[in-house]
Amino acid sequence: SWELAEALAAASVIRARAGRGGEERTLSLAEHALAVSERASGSGSAATASRLNDLAEVLISGENEIAARPYLERALRIQKASLRPDHPDIARTLANLGNVLRVAQEFDSARTMLSRSVQMLTSALGTRHLEVARSLSSLGYLLWQLGDCDSAQPLLEQALLIREDSLGVDHPAIGKAHVLLGLVLNDSWQFAPALEEYERGLSVCLRAMGPNHPYIATIHNNIGELLREMGDYAGARPHYETALRIWESTKGQSSPDVAMVPNNLALLLKTIGDYSSARPLYERALSINERTSPNNLAVATNLHNLGALYRALGDSSEARRS
């Protein structure tokens, strides 16, 4: 029945948004919900379009945007044929499709869809609804990616306020919202406010996720980078070391994420003149990236950094090789 389809879909979306484990189980729930809906209400019904959207959202949560795109495009075709043009379900599909297009680097189309989604959801649901916050956050993220921090910041601040009112200050989504706002402030050279947002995000996420979650490592790395930019080298180092320890334990010794932290830590050590400690870290980052992404820009960056270190050490033969 359609009631069963809705229940299955709701369970899958709740699991996906909460970031719970068992991705296969979550995806299976969404796929089952779609199959039930198609049998109960037909393949061209608005209910089926909603289940297509749910399935796509689960795929997006699993960072499989390419697979999500055809489901969203099909959902949008059905909704445009069966719903009024300003229906919030269409806005939700536009928001999800905008996020998919952003990942695909189709930025103009993504911006159009996300902007339209914000307008429609605000009109239909009011300014304090969680779906509005999600669309505001997505649009703000896109604008940040495009380098428009001035436009991104007020959208992300508004999204954060809505989420705090709806979810409370200790929800993991609040922690991530603080971190994203911190990134925007960091790129706007507002270092002190950025650090405050990162630290708020870290506090919330530590309570929600525990100290060894990979996202905690991301925050520590962000704080380390910011403190290094601010010249607080002593403060930056333990954050880099914590990020490295977490990523090594959760992602293994050869993850590209693991390579990023030794490179950042080596850059810090080189800056303070500790060349002998920086060298093995640069070499480790290069080794990981050469194994995992030999044609990646990260390899070129590692080689450049290592060459500069060799020159500082007076090792001209190694510098030429790098």
GIGIQUI-V247143 format. One record per residue. SS is DSSP state (~ for helix, > for strand, _ for the rest). PHI is phi in radians with two decimals (* if undefined). Layout:
{{SS;PHI} {SS;PHI}}
This chain:
{{_;*} {~;-1.19} {~;-1.11} {~;-1.14} {~;-1.04} {~;-1.13} {~;-1.14} {~;-1.10} {~;-1.11} {~;-1.05} {~;-1.09} {~;-1.17} {~;-1.21} {~;-1.05} {~;-1.09} {~;-1.13} {~;-1.20} {~;-1.40} {_;1.18} {_;-1.28} {_;-1.25} {_;1.32} {~;-1.06} {~;-1.11} {~;-1.12} {~;-1.10} {~;-1.12} {~;-1.09} {~;-1.05} {~;-1.16} {~;-1.15} {~;-1.13} {~;-1.06} {~;-1.11} {~;-1.10} {~;-1.11} {~;-1.11} {~;-1.11} {~;-1.25} {~;-1.40} {~;-2.20} {_;1.71} {_;-1.32} {_;-1.93} {_;-1.53} {~;-1.09} {~;-1.11} {~;-1.15} {~;-1.05} {~;-1.12} {~;-1.21} {~;-1.07} {~;-1.13} {~;-1.05} {~;-1.08} {~;-1.08} {~;-1.13} {~;-1.11} {~;-1.13} {~;-1.11} {~;-1.07} {_;-1.57} {_;1.06} {_;-2.05} {~;-1.16} {~;-1.06} {~;-1.22} {~;-1.27} {~;-0.97} {~;-1.10} {~;-1.14} {~;-1.21} {~;-1.14} {~;-1.17} {~;-1.03} {~;-1.13} {~;-1.08} {~;-1.11} {~;-1.14} {~;-1.14} {~;-1.49} {~;-2.08} {_;-2.13} {_;-1.18} {_;-1.08} {_;-1.79} {_;-1.20} {~;-1.09} {~;-1.13} {~;-1.15} {~;-1.09} {~;-1.11} {~;-1.12} {~;-1.06} {~;-1.12} {~;-1.15} {~;-1.18} {~;-1.05} {~;-1.14} {~;-1.12} {~;-1.17} {~;-1.08} {~;-1.10} {_;-1.36} {_;1.12} {_;-1.65} {~;-1.20} {~;-1.11} {~;-1.15} {~;-1.08} {~;-1.12} {~;-1.07} {~;-1.17} {~;-1.20} {~;-1.11} {~;-1.13} {~;-1.07} {~;-1.03} {~;-1.07} {~;-1.16} {~;-1.18} {~;-1.09} {~;-1.16} {~;-1.45} {~;-2.00} {_;1.65} {_;-1.47} {_;-2.00} {_;-1.53} {~;-1.08} {~;-1.13} {~;-1.12} {~;-1.06} {~;-1.08} {~;-1.21} {~;-1.04} {~;-1.12} {~;-1.12} {~;-1.16} {~;-1.07} {~;-1.09} {~;-1.08} {~;-1.10} {~;-1.08} {~;-1.03} {_;-1.42} {_;1.50} {_;-1.69} {~;-1.17} {~;-1.09} {~;-1.40} {~;-1.24} {~;-1.01} {~;-1.15} {~;-1.15} {~;-1.22} {~;-1.13} {~;-1.14} {~;-1.07} {~;-1.11} {~;-1.08} {~;-1.08} {~;-1.15} {~;-1.09} {~;-1.13} {~;-1.54} {~;-1.90} {_;1.54} {_;-1.42} {_;-1.85} {_;-1.33} {~;-1.02} {~;-1.11} {~;-1.19} {~;-1.03} {~;-1.16} {~;-1.15} {~;-1.10} {~;-1.15} {~;-1.10} {~;-1.09} {~;-1.07} {~;-1.07} {~;-1.13} {~;-1.12} {~;-1.03} {~;-1.24} {_;-1.62} {_;1.14} {_;-1.70} {~;-1.18} {~;-1.11} {~;-1.10} {~;-1.10} {~;-1.07} {~;-1.08} {~;-1.16} {~;-1.03} {~;-1.19} {~;-1.11} {~;-1.07} {~;-1.09} {~;-1.07} {~;-1.15} {~;-1.22} {~;-1.06} {~;-1.18} {~;-1.48} {~;-1.98} {_;1.56} {_;-1.35} {_;-1.99} {_;-1.36} {~;-0.98} {~;-1.18} {~;-1.10} {~;-1.10} {~;-1.03} {~;-1.14} {~;-1.04} {~;-1.10} {~;-1.06} {~;-1.13} {~;-1.03} {~;-1.09} {~;-1.14} {~;-1.12} {~;-1.11} {~;-1.09} {_;-1.41} {_;1.49} {_;-1.62} {~;-1.20} {~;-1.13} {~;-1.25} {~;-1.25} {~;-0.99} {~;-1.11} {~;-1.21} {~;-1.06} {~;-1.14} {~;-1.16} {~;-1.03} {~;-1.10} {~;-1.08} {~;-1.15} {~;-1.15} {~;-1.09} {~;-1.36} {~;-1.80} {~;-2.04} {_;1.63} {_;-1.29} {_;-1.96} {_;-1.28} {~;-0.99} {~;-1.11} {~;-1.10} {~;-1.15} {~;-1.12} {~;-1.24} {~;-0.98} {~;-1.11} {~;-1.15} {~;-1.17} {~;-1.12} {~;-1.07} {~;-1.09} {~;-1.13} {~;-1.10} {~;-1.08} {_;-1.58} {_;1.52} {_;-1.60} {~;-1.16} {~;-1.14} {~;-1.39} {~;-1.23} {~;-1.01} {~;-1.13} {~;-1.23} {~;-1.05} {~;-1.14} {~;-1.17} {~;-1.05} {~;-1.11} {~;-1.06} {~;-1.11} {~;-1.18} {~;-1.15} {~;-1.33} {~;-1.65} {_;-2.56} {_;-1.07} {_;-1.81} {_;-1.38} {~;-1.03} {~;-1.04} {~;-1.12} {~;-1.07} {~;-1.11} {~;-1.06} {~;-1.11} {~;-1.08} {~;-1.11} {~;-1.18} {~;-1.08} {~;-1.11} {~;-1.18} {~;-1.05} {~;-1.12} {~;-1.13} {~;-1.45} {_;1.42} {_;-1.69} {~;-1.19} {~;-1.17} {~;-1.19} {~;-1.08} {~;-1.14} {~;-1.14} {_;-1.49}}
